[in-house]
Amino acid sequence: MFFVGNSFRVILVLSVMLLAGCSASPDERVVQMFLEAQDAFEKAEKLSTENQPKEFYRVATMFQRVIDQGVRSGPIYYNLGNAWLHAKEPGRALAAYHLAQRYLPLDPYIASNKQIALGNAAPLEPSTPIIEYVFFWQNSIGCREKVLCSVLLTVITFILAVFYLFVRYRRLRRFVMMLLALTIIAVCSTGYDWYRFEWIRHAVIAVEKAEPRKGNSEQYEPLFTTPVPFGTTVIVLDERNDWSRLRFSSGQDGWLPKNQIIEF
């Protein structure tokens, strides 16, 4: 089976939920919801092949309810993606794996299962913003680690700066200035994550071949001469009726029916 490390991930995700939740530690009810979802996942794996998709669809909704309680965790998104993949919903699985990589960017299991969800598709790769060349570590460190690093550097810099006011030691001043520079860089890196993940709406193409239009109707001309492949990530700019205006890696904007994309 290509989903591995279940027991380890149960322990890891409980630790994350209890010690490093999005805003506050989840209560016992949320922890129980997660354990029930994990137990349902393991039971669904033992079902016959023809009965698995329907049951895993239910499991995915169980994990989604945990997330809807405000819990944000790479392992939970990973489990959600696995459930959607078993449920024969590769588009939803890809969206969940993208979310998981925000917290666990170098996890090999996420990358492997993401490739399984893609199958033979060759999605268009998004262009890399200049800021990500400057912050070259941006996609190698999880967003939670960036927040923690920023907070620690800020606290340490503040304490040493106050201490310097009393001792006036020249070397300490240089050290504080160096820490201040690192703190500013860390805060900017964290702020960029906040901007691109909270302010920008991302989506993945969930159909085998999508044909974006120049307007929100089939009557408009296609935006491209060739279809956009499954798994391509796009930015959601606007919505109108049952259509979404998207920005593609080429920088061009086009429209697709909402049911052809999955936001994440």
C-alpha positions as CSV (number, residue, x, y, z in Angstrom):
1,M,0.0,0.0,0.0
2,F,1.4,3.4,-0.9
3,F,0.1,5.1,2.3
4,V,2.6,4.5,5.0
5,G,3.5,5.6,8.5
6,N,-0.1,5.7,9.9
7,S,0.8,5.0,13.5
8,F,3.5,7.5,13.5
9,R,1.3,10.1,11.9
10,V,-1.4,9.6,14.5
11,I,1.0,10.4,17.2
12,L,2.4,13.3,15.3
13,V,-0.9,14.8,14.4
14,L,-2.2,14.6,18.0
15,S,1.0,16.4,19.2
16,V,0.4,19.1,16.6
17,M,-3.2,19.4,17.5
18,L,-2.6,19.7,21.2
19,L,0.6,21.8,21.2
20,A,0.6,23.8,18.0
21,G,-3.0,24.5,16.9
22,C,-3.9,27.4,14.6
23,S,-5.0,29.7,17.4
24,A,-5.7,27.5,20.5
25,S,-5.4,23.9,21.5
26,P,-8.4,21.9,20.4
27,D,-10.8,20.6,23.0
28,E,-11.4,16.9,23.7
29,R,-14.4,16.9,21.3
30,V,-12.1,17.9,18.3
31,V,-9.5,15.3,19.3
32,Q,-12.2,12.7,19.5
33,M,-13.4,13.7,16.0
34,F,-9.9,13.2,14.7
35,L,-9.5,9.8,16.4
36,E,-12.9,8.7,15.0
37,A,-11.8,9.8,11.5
38,Q,-8.5,7.9,11.8
39,D,-10.3,4.8,13.0
40,A,-12.8,5.0,10.1
41,F,-9.9,5.4,7.7
42,E,-8.2,2.2,8.9
43,K,-11.5,0.3,8.8
44,A,-12.2,1.5,5.2
45,E,-8.8,0.2,4.1
46,K,-10.0,-3.3,5.0
47,L,-13.1,-3.1,2.8
48,S,-13.4,-4.6,-0.7
49,T,-12.2,-2.5,-3.6
50,E,-15.6,-1.8,-4.9
51,N,-16.9,-0.5,-1.4
52,Q,-13.9,1.6,-0.6
53,P,-14.6,4.8,-2.6
54,K,-18.0,5.5,-0.9
55,E,-16.6,4.8,2.6
56,F,-13.5,6.9,2.0
57,Y,-15.7,9.7,0.8
58,R,-17.3,9.6,4.3
59,V,-13.9,9.5,5.9
60,A,-12.8,12.5,4.0
61,T,-15.8,14.5,5.3
62,M,-14.9,13.4,8.8
63,F,-11.4,14.8,8.5
64,Q,-12.8,18.0,6.9
65,R,-15.0,18.5,9.9
66,V,-11.9,18.5,12.1
67,I,-10.3,21.1,9.9
68,D,-13.5,23.2,10.0
69,Q,-13.0,23.4,13.8
70,G,-10.0,25.6,13.1
71,V,-7.3,22.9,13.4
72,R,-4.5,23.4,10.8
73,S,-2.0,20.6,10.5
74,G,0.1,19.0,7.8
75,P,-0.7,15.4,8.9
76,I,-4.4,16.1,8.9
77,Y,-4.3,17.5,5.4
78,Y,-2.2,14.6,4.4
79,N,-4.8,12.1,5.8
80,L,-7.6,14.1,4.1
81,G,-5.7,13.9,0.8
82,N,-5.3,10.1,1.2
83,A,-9.0,9.7,1.9
84,W,-10.0,11.7,-1.2
85,L,-7.5,9.7,-3.3
86,H,-9.1,6.4,-2.1
87,A,-12.5,7.9,-2.8
88,K,-11.5,8.4,-6.5
89,E,-11.4,12.2,-6.1
90,P,-7.9,13.0,-7.3
91,G,-8.7,16.7,-7.7
92,R,-9.7,17.1,-4.1
93,A,-6.7,14.9,-3.1
94,L,-4.3,17.3,-4.9
95,A,-5.8,20.3,-3.2
96,A,-5.4,18.6,0.3
97,Y,-1.8,17.7,-0.5
98,H,-1.0,21.3,-1.5
99,L,-2.3,22.4,1.9
100,A,-0.3,19.7,3.6
101,Q,2.9,20.9,1.9
102,R,2.5,24.3,3.4
103,Y,3.2,22.7,6.8
104,L,5.4,19.8,5.7
105,P,7.1,21.1,2.5
106,L,9.8,18.4,2.4
107,D,7.7,15.4,3.4
108,P,8.4,12.6,0.8
109,Y,5.1,10.8,1.4
110,I,3.1,13.9,0.5
111,A,5.2,14.4,-2.7
112,S,4.8,10.7,-3.6
113,N,1.1,10.6,-3.1
114,K,0.7,13.9,-4.9
115,Q,2.3,12.3,-7.9
116,I,0.0,9.3,-7.6
117,A,-3.0,11.7,-7.7
118,L,-1.6,13.4,-10.8
119,G,-1.2,10.0,-12.6
120,N,0.0,10.7,-16.1
121,A,-1.0,14.3,-16.1
122,A,1.6,17.0,-16.8
123,P,0.3,20.1,-15.1
124,L,1.6,23.5,-16.1
125,E,4.2,24.7,-13.5
126,P,3.6,28.2,-12.0
127,S,6.3,30.8,-12.4
128,T,8.5,31.5,-9.4
129,P,8.1,35.0,-8.0
130,I,11.3,37.0,-7.6
131,I,10.7,37.2,-3.8
132,E,11.1,33.4,-3.6
133,Y,14.5,33.7,-5.2
134,V,15.4,36.2,-2.5
135,F,13.8,34.1,0.3
136,F,15.3,30.9,-1.2
137,W,14.2,28.9,1.9
138,Q,10.6,29.9,1.5
139,N,9.3,26.6,0.2
140,S,11.6,24.4,2.3
141,I,10.4,25.5,5.7
142,G,6.9,25.1,7.0
143,C,4.8,28.1,7.7
144,R,4.4,27.2,11.4
145,E,8.2,27.0,11.8
146,K,8.6,30.4,10.2
147,V,6.1,31.9,12.7
148,L,7.9,30.2,15.6
149,C,11.3,31.5,14.4
150,S,10.0,35.0,14.0
151,V,8.5,35.0,17.5
152,L,11.7,33.6,19.1
153,L,14.0,36.1,17.3
154,T,11.7,39.0,18.2
155,V,11.7,38.1,21.9
156,I,15.4,37.4,22.1
157,T,16.2,40.6,20.2
158,F,14.0,42.7,22.5
159,I,15.4,41.2,25.7
160,L,19.0,41.8,24.6
161,A,18.2,45.3,23.4
162,V,16.8,46.2,26.8
163,F,19.9,44.6,28.5
164,Y,22.1,46.7,26.2
165,L,20.5,49.9,27.5
166,F,22.0,49.1,30.9
167,V,25.4,47.7,30.1
168,R,26.2,49.6,26.9
169,Y,28.6,46.9,25.7
170,R,29.8,47.6,22.2
171,R,30.0,44.0,21.0
172,L,26.5,43.3,22.4
173,R,25.2,46.2,20.3
174,R,26.6,44.6,17.2
175,F,25.1,41.3,18.1
176,V,21.7,43.0,18.8
177,M,21.9,44.7,15.4
178,M,22.6,41.4,13.7
179,L,19.7,39.8,15.5
180,L,17.5,42.7,14.5
181,A,18.3,42.2,10.8
182,L,17.6,38.4,11.1
183,T,14.3,39.2,12.9
184,I,13.2,41.6,10.1
185,I,14.1,38.9,7.5
186,A,12.2,36.2,9.4
187,V,9.1,38.5,9.9
188,C,9.1,39.4,6.2
189,S,9.3,35.7,5.2
190,T,6.4,34.9,7.6
191,G,4.5,37.8,6.3
192,Y,4.9,36.6,2.7
193,D,3.4,33.3,3.7
194,W,0.5,35.0,5.3
195,Y,-0.1,37.1,2.2
196,R,0.1,34.3,-0.3
197,F,-1.8,31.7,1.7
198,E,-4.5,34.0,3.4
199,W,-5.0,36.7,0.8
200,I,-4.5,34.8,-2.4
201,R,-7.0,32.2,-3.4
202,H,-5.4,29.1,-5.0
203,A,-7.1,26.3,-6.9
204,V,-6.2,23.2,-8.9
205,I,-7.7,22.2,-12.2
206,A,-9.8,19.1,-11.4
207,V,-10.8,17.9,-14.8
208,E,-8.6,16.1,-17.3
209,K,-8.7,18.9,-19.9
210,A,-10.0,22.3,-19.1
211,E,-10.7,25.0,-21.7
212,P,-10.6,28.4,-20.2
213,R,-12.7,31.1,-21.9
214,K,-12.2,34.8,-22.4
215,G,-15.5,35.4,-20.7
216,N,-17.9,33.7,-18.3
217,S,-19.8,31.7,-20.9
218,E,-19.2,28.9,-23.4
219,Q,-20.0,31.5,-26.1
220,Y,-16.6,33.2,-25.6
221,E,-13.5,32.1,-27.4
222,P,-11.0,29.8,-25.7
223,L,-8.2,31.5,-24.0
224,F,-5.6,29.0,-25.2
225,T,-5.2,26.9,-28.3
226,T,-4.6,23.8,-26.2
227,P,-6.5,22.6,-23.1
228,V,-5.0,23.2,-19.6
229,P,-4.1,19.8,-18.1
230,F,-5.4,18.3,-14.8
231,G,-3.5,19.3,-11.7
232,T,-2.4,22.7,-12.9
233,T,-2.5,25.3,-10.1
234,V,-4.1,28.7,-10.7
235,I,-5.1,31.8,-8.8
236,V,-8.8,32.6,-8.3
237,L,-9.4,36.3,-9.0
238,D,-13.2,36.6,-9.2
239,E,-16.5,34.8,-9.5
240,R,-19.6,35.4,-11.6
241,N,-22.6,33.1,-11.5
242,D,-21.2,29.6,-11.9
243,W,-17.8,30.7,-13.3
244,S,-14.5,31.6,-11.8
245,R,-12.0,34.1,-13.2
246,L,-8.5,32.5,-13.0
247,R,-4.9,33.6,-13.5
248,F,-2.7,31.1,-15.2
249,S,1.1,30.7,-15.0
250,S,1.3,32.6,-18.3
251,G,-0.1,35.6,-16.6
252,Q,-3.3,35.5,-18.6
253,D,-6.7,35.6,-17.1
254,G,-9.5,33.3,-18.2
255,W,-12.8,31.8,-17.0
256,L,-13.7,28.3,-16.1
257,P,-16.9,26.7,-14.6
258,K,-16.5,26.4,-10.8
259,N,-17.1,22.7,-10.9
260,Q,-13.8,22.3,-12.9
261,I,-11.6,23.6,-10.1
262,I,-11.0,22.8,-6.4
263,E,-9.9,25.6,-4.2
264,F,-7.3,25.1,-1.5
